[in-house]
Each structure stands twice: as C-alpha cells, then as structure tokens.
C-alpha cells in the first residue's frame, strides 16, 4: 500500500509541470516543422530561380570553327535571360512542340490536345547553340553554310530547298516548319507524284510541271532524314496527308504538332497581329536554346551594298514586304534591336572563315 501511495504522490508532483511544459513542447514541434517547410519552400524557389538562370551550355572547352560557341564572344547573358523570361510568359514549349517518337505510325497519331504516355510523344532537348534559318535571298553567295552547321541545333522555316545551296545555307537540319499553305501545296504535289509514279512505275520522260513539283517536294522531305517536321499552327488535314503519304513512301522524319496557338502566343510576345512563321520559330528557339544565331531574316529587296536580292534564295517569286500581312520589316527591327543588346546574333552579311 505504501508503494502505491508513493507512486500516486510522484504522479501528482510531476502532473503540473508536465501540463505546463507539454503545450510549449507541442508549439516548438509545430514551429520546427513549419521552419523546415518554409526552408524547403524557400529552397524550391531558389531551385526554380537557378533553373531559370542555368545555362544549357557546358564548359566552354576548346572552341573551334566546328563549335559555334566561338561566334558568341559578344553574347549578353543578362539580355538573353530577360528575353527568355519575356517569351516564356506567353509561349509554353511543352504545349507548342510535341514530337511523336520515331517509330509511331501515322494511324496511331491522334494529335490529341492532351497527349499521355500512350501517345508516345516527347519534347525538345535543351540546346547550347542554335541557328535559325530564314529563306531570304541574302543567303545566296554568303558562304555561311559551314558556320550554320557548326551550331548544335539548326531550325529552318517552311521546308526549304537545301540541296545545291549547301555552301550558303548548310545542310544540317534538326527541325523545319511547314505552314498551313505550304502543307496544302505539299500535299497536292505529293499526291500528283504518287498517282503517277508510286505504283512501281518509273518516272516518265514526259514529266509534267506538276509532276516535277511533286518529285522536288518528295526530295525535300527525303532530305529531312531523321529531322523533325513541325506545323507550328494547329494541325490541318493537309499536314496529315503529307505525313501519311510520306510514311507510305518509307520516309523516316519525325512529326511534331502543337496543342496551343503559337500565333497568339508570339503575337503577345512581340505585340504584332500576324507573326511570320520565321518569328514563331525563333520564339520557340528562345525557350530551349541559349545562344541563337539568325540567318536569312532580311525582308528587303536590296542588301547593304545595294545589290538586288531575291525574296527566297531558292526561287524567283514576286513579293511586296510592305503590304504583306506579316509586317516583316517591323519584325526585322525587333530582331536587330536584340542583336544590338547582345541577346542574339543576327547575321546580315557574308560569313568569314
């Protein structure tokens, strides 16, 4: 009985201190937990900021004419990151360029607005140096081919002709666009060619002009090899015709589409109502590439030496830059300003070797 009484007395003696200390202990635990949470949130914020500032370029290493990093001695990282921040406010890469895995057949391409793992798609890998190639006649006799090909990643507009122009425009291509009108023309040209030659027949000696266009269209698609063909505007029926016909003929290029309006996003970035395909392609490049060179973005009929130049380096067509809906001269001024700030390289002259 004495032992029981002693135990009760001991419990009575510690009850009050425990009741006084326990709330404080609980509060300390809560504050400690919250402190960890706050620190964790803070570290996540710092990580996000670090990722925003992180460069996709590895150590500079030994640079040479085969490595385009040597071209960017005047690159202004702060100016470029400011540009990227502005672009990423409106232009979402993960929704803008969705690439089907190479082995996916056309019949399994749903072009869904919400792709899942079942769709077998992926995005673009971040790059250090990129060359974005327009189609201005300024590229003719520029000798920029080797310089262009020295970039890690080369983006081209509207499936241009490359064969025969390699010295001036290079031959490397990782992604090329095709706009809605281009897809329609391409689909029609391919269908004409397939109807005449694909069923085991050899190309006729009396090839018509339309058949010639189809043959050349097929050649441009073949020259893509394993590169990506991207329609930056919402997919059209004609684009799907091109993809289906190309796979039927055994071509292996990759297919990319968008689930958002890249036109609207680019319009908001640059405050223009109708951005050109070239400007949309450049806008996309800003989101995944650090050091960007532009070639062939020159919407004028004469160069700085007052020499007449073509609209496209690979064809003779009439074009009025002043009345065109895209307002390319205004786009040129915006790109030139970025060049002056060191955010990008905007090449408007011959290349030196």
C-alpha positions in Angstrom: 0.0 0.0 0.0 2.9 2.3 0.8 4.4 1.8 -2.7 1.0 2.7 -4.4 0.7 5.8 -2.3 4.3 6.8 -3.2 3.6 6.4 -6.9 0.5 8.5 -6.6 2.4 11.2 -4.8 5.1 11.1 -7.6 2.5 11.4 -10.3 0.9 14.3 -8.5 4.2 16.1 -8.2 5.0 15.9 -12.0 1.5 16.4 -13.4 1.5 20.1 -13.1 5.0 20.7 -14.7 4.1 18.3 -17.5 0.8 20.1 -18.2 2.8 23.4 -18.3 5.6 22.1 -20.4 3.6 20.0 -22.9 1.9 22.9 -24.8 5.3 24.6 -25.1 6.8 21.4 -26.5 4.0 20.9 -29.0 4.4 24.5 -30.1 8.1 24.0 -30.6 7.4 20.9 -32.7 5.0 22.9 -34.8 7.3 25.8 -35.3 10.2 23.4 -36.0 8.1 21.6 -38.7 6.9 24.9 -40.2 10.5 26.1 -40.2 11.5 23.0 -42.2 8.6 23.6 -44.5 9.4 27.2 -45.0 13.1 26.3 -45.6 12.0 23.6 -48.1 9.7 26.0 -49.9 12.5 28.6 -49.9 15.0 26.1 -51.3 12.5 25.1 -54.1 12.1 28.8 -55.0 15.9 29.1 -55.2 16.0 26.0 -57.3 13.4 27.4 -59.7 15.4 30.6 -59.9 18.6 28.7 -60.5 16.9 26.7 -63.3 15.8 30.0 -64.9 19.3 31.3 -64.9 21.0 28.0 -65.7 22.8 27.9 -69.0 22.3 24.9 -71.4 25.9 25.4 -72.5 28.5 23.2 -70.8 32.1 24.3 -70.1 33.4 26.4 -73.0 36.3 24.0 -73.5 38.4 24.1 -76.7 36.4 26.1 -79.2 37.0 25.8 -82.9 35.2 26.5 -86.2 33.3 23.3 -85.6 31.9 24.6 -82.4 29.6 27.7 -82.8 30.3 28.9 -79.3 33.3 30.8 -80.6 30.8 33.1 -82.5 29.2 34.4 -79.3 32.1 36.5 -77.9 29.7 39.4 -77.5 26.7 37.4 -76.1 25.0 39.2 -73.3 23.6 36.5 -70.9 21.6 39.0 -68.9 19.9 40.4 -72.1 19.2 36.9 -73.3 17.7 35.8 -70.0 15.5 38.9 -70.0 14.3 37.9 -73.4 13.6 34.3 -72.4 11.6 35.5 -69.4 9.5 37.7 -71.6 8.9 34.8 -74.1 8.1 32.2 -71.5 5.4 34.4 -70.0 3.3 33.5 -73.1 5.0 30.8 -75.1 4.8 27.4 -73.5 7.3 25.0 -75.1 5.7 21.8 -73.6 2.4 22.6 -75.4 3.9 24.1 -78.6 6.2 21.4 -79.9 5.1 17.8 -79.2 7.1 15.3 -81.1 6.0 11.7 -81.8 8.5 9.0 -81.2 10.2 8.0 -84.4 8.5 4.5 -84.6 5.0 5.8 -84.2 2.9 5.1 -87.3 0.5 7.7 -88.8 -2.5 5.6 -87.9 -1.6 5.9 -84.2 -1.0 9.6 -84.3 -4.0 11.1 -82.6 -2.8 14.7 -82.5 -4.7 15.0 -79.2 -4.8 18.2 -77.3 -3.8 16.3 -74.1 -1.2 13.8 -75.0 -0.5 11.0 -72.5 2.2 8.3 -72.2 0.1 6.2 -74.5 0.6 8.7 -77.3 4.4 8.1 -77.2 5.5 11.7 -77.5 8.4 13.7 -76.2 9.7 17.3 -76.2 12.8 19.0 -77.5 16.1 18.6 -75.6 17.7 21.9 -74.4 20.5 23.1 -76.6 23.5 25.4 -76.2 23.8 26.9 -79.7 21.1 27.2 -82.3 20.9 28.6 -85.8 17.5 29.7 -87.1 17.4 29.9 -90.8 15.1 32.1 -92.8 14.8 32.0 -96.6 16.0 35.4 -97.7 17.9 35.7 -100.9 20.6 37.4 -98.8 21.9 33.9 -98.1 23.0 33.4 -101.7 26.8 33.7 -102.0 27.0 34.3 -98.3 29.3 31.3 -97.6 27.5 30.8 -94.3 27.0 27.0 -94.7 29.8 25.8 -92.5 29.1 28.4 -89.9 25.4 27.4 -89.8 26.3 23.7 -89.5 28.7 24.4 -86.6 25.7 25.0 -84.3 24.3 22.3 -82.1 20.8 22.6 -83.4 19.6 24.0 -86.8 16.0 25.2 -87.3 14.6 26.0 -90.8 11.4 27.6 -92.0 8.9 26.1 -94.4 10.8 23.1 -95.7 13.2 25.0 -97.9 15.4 23.6 -100.7 18.9 22.8 -99.3 20.4 20.6 -102.0 22.6 22.7 -104.3 22.8 25.6 -101.7 24.9 23.8 -99.0 27.8 26.3 -99.3 25.5 29.2 -98.4 22.8 27.6 -96.1 24.5 24.5 -94.8 22.9 21.0 -94.8 22.2 20.3 -91.2 18.6 20.4 -90.1 17.1 19.3 -86.8 13.6 20.8 -87.2 11.8 22.5 -90.0 8.4 24.1 -90.1 5.6 23.8 -92.7 2.8 26.4 -92.6 -0.8 25.7 -93.5 -0.4 27.0 -97.1 2.8 25.1 -97.5 1.2 21.9 -96.2 -1.6 22.2 -98.7 0.7 22.8 -101.6 3.0 20.0 -100.5 0.0 17.5 -100.1 -1.2 18.3 -103.6 2.2 17.9 -105.2 2.9 14.6 -103.4 -0.5 13.2 -104.4 0.1 14.1 -108.1 3.5 12.4 -107.9 2.3 9.3 -106.1 -0.6 8.8 -108.6 1.9 8.8 -111.5 5.0 7.1 -110.1 4.5 5.3 -106.8 2.8 2.2 -108.2 6.0 0.6 -109.4 6.3 2.8 -112.4 9.5 4.7 -113.3 9.4 8.5 -113.7 8.0 9.2 -117.2 10.2 11.1 -119.7 7.4 13.5 -120.5 7.2 14.7 -116.9 4.7 17.5 -116.4 5.4 20.6 -114.4 3.1 19.4 -111.6 4.9 16.0 -111.5 8.2 17.8 -111.4 7.0 19.8 -108.4 5.9 16.6 -106.7 9.3 15.0 -107.3 11.1 18.0 -105.8 8.7 18.1 -102.9 9.5 14.4 -102.2 13.2 15.2 -102.4 12.9 18.0 -99.8 11.1 15.5 -97.4 13.8 12.9 -98.1 16.4 15.4 -97.2 14.9 15.7 -93.7 16.2 12.3 -92.9 15.5 11.9 -89.2 14.8 15.6 -88.6 11.5 17.0 -87.2 8.7 18.4 -89.4 6.7 20.7 -87.3 3.5 22.6 -88.2 3.5 25.5 -85.7 -0.1 26.3 -86.2 -2.9 24.0 -85.2 -2.8 20.9 -87.3 -4.5 20.8 -90.7 -5.9 18.0 -92.8 -3.3 18.7 -95.4 -0.4 18.3 -92.9 -1.8 14.8 -92.0 -2.0 13.9 -95.7 1.7 14.8 -96.0 2.6 12.7 -93.0 0.6 9.7 -94.2 1.9 9.9 -97.8 5.5 10.2 -96.5 5.3 7.2 -94.3 3.7 5.2 -97.2 6.8 6.0 -99.2 9.1 4.9 -96.4 10.3 8.3 -95.1 11.6 8.4 -91.5 11.5 12.0 -90.4 9.8 12.8 -87.1 6.5 14.6 -86.7 5.7 17.4 -84.3 2.5 19.3 -83.7 1.1 21.9 -81.3 -1.8 21.9 -78.8 -1.9 25.6 -78.4 -2.0 28.8 -80.5 1.7 29.6 -81.2 0.4 32.5 -83.3 -1.4 34.1 -80.4 1.5 33.5 -78.0 4.0 35.0 -80.4 1.7 37.9 -81.1 1.6 38.7 -77.4 5.4 38.4 -77.0 6.2 40.7 -79.9 3.0 42.8 -79.9 2.2 42.1 -83.5 -1.1 40.9 -85.0 0.3 38.4 -87.5 3.8 37.0 -86.7 5.6 35.3 -89.6 6.4 31.6 -89.4 10.1 32.6 -89.0 9.3 34.7 -86.0 7.3 31.9 -84.4 10.2 29.5 -85.0 12.7 32.0 -83.4 10.3 32.5 -80.4 10.2 28.7 -79.8 14.0 28.6 -80.0 14.4 31.1 -77.3 12.7 28.7 -74.8 15.1 25.8 -75.3 18.4 27.3 -76.7 20.8 29.7 -75.0 22.9 31.1 -77.9 21.0 31.8 -81.1 22.1 33.0 -84.5 19.7 34.1 -87.1 20.5 33.8 -90.8 18.3 34.8 -93.8 15.9 37.1 -91.8 16.2 40.0 -94.2 12.9 41.3 -95.7 14.3 43.7 -98.3 15.0 43.6 -102.0 18.5 45.1 -101.8 21.4 44.3 -99.4 23.6 46.8 -97.6 25.7 47.1 -100.8 22.6 48.0 -102.8 22.7 44.7 -104.7 19.3 43.3 -105.7 18.4 40.1 -103.8 15.6 37.5 -104.2 12.7 37.0 -101.8 13.7 33.4 -101.4 17.2 32.2 -102.0 15.9 29.1 -103.9 13.3 30.5 -106.2 12.2 33.6 -108.1 8.9 34.9 -106.8 7.4 38.4 -106.6 6.8 39.7 -103.1 5.9 43.0 -101.5 7.2 43.2 -98.0 5.4 46.5 -97.3 1.9 45.2 -98.0 2.3 41.7 -96.6 0.2 40.8 -93.6 3.2 39.7 -91.6 4.9 43.2 -91.5 8.3 41.6 -91.8 10.3 44.9 -91.8 8.9 45.6 -88.3 10.0 42.1 -87.2 13.4 42.8 -88.6 13.7 45.9 -86.5 12.9 44.0 -83.3 15.5 41.3 -84.1 18.1 43.9 -84.9 17.5 45.6 -81.5 18.0 42.2 -79.8 21.3 41.8 -81.7 22.5 45.3 -80.6 21.8 44.2 -77.0 23.8 41.1 -77.4 20.9 38.8 -76.7 21.2 37.1 -80.1 23.3 37.1 -83.3 21.5 38.5 -86.3 23.7 37.8 -89.3 23.0 40.1 -92.3 26.3 39.9 -94.1 28.6 37.3 -95.6 30.3 34.9 -93.3 34.0 35.0 -92.7 36.2 31.9 -92.5 
